[in-house]
C-alpha cells in the first residue's frame, strides 16, 4: 500500500477515477495503480459467469405402499444393507420353522398310525374287565372332585392344548407375511430414483 504522497497528482489520473482510502488513511492499491471501483465493476460485468448454487449430496426418492421418502446416498446404502439383512434373517427363520414343522408332522403321523393300529385291535374280555375295574376305582377315589366338576358344568371348561402343528403353521404364516413386507421394502429401495 502506498501513502497519499506516492500517488500521482490529480491531473494524471483518468477522469472519473476516485481514490479509495482505507481507515488508516492509505490509498487502496490494485497492483501499481490505485484501486478503481468503477473499473472493477465494469470488469466484473464483462467477465461474470453465473454458476448457480452448489448442490449437496445427491438425494434419492423411495416410493412404497407406506408413502414416499427422500434419502441421501449414505442413508440409502444403509437402508439397502439393513433390508437385505432383514430379508436374509426372515428367510433363515422361515427355513428353521419349516424344518421344525416337517419334524412335528412326522411325529404326529407316527402317533396317529400307532393309535390307529391300537384301535384296530379289538380288546379282549380280560382287557375290558381290567378297564372297568380301573374306572370304578378312579370314580370311588375321586368322587368329590367329579361331583364338583359335574355341578360346575359349562362354567369352567378346561382349555384344550392347541395342536402344535397348527400353532407352528400359524407362526409360519405370520413369518411369510413379514417376509413379503421385507421383500417389498427391499425392492422399493432397489428401485430408488435420483431426485433433483
Secondary structure, DSSP 8 states (H G I E B T S, - for coil): -B-GGGS--GGGS-TT----B-TTS-B-EETTEE--HHHHHHHHHHH---------S-EEEEEETTEEEEEEHHHHHHHHHHHHHHHHHHHHHHHHHHHHHHHHHHHHHHHHHHHHHHHHS---HHHHHHHHHHHHHHHHHTHHHHHHHHHHTTSS-------HHHHHHHHHHHHHHHHHHHHHHHHHHHT-EEE-
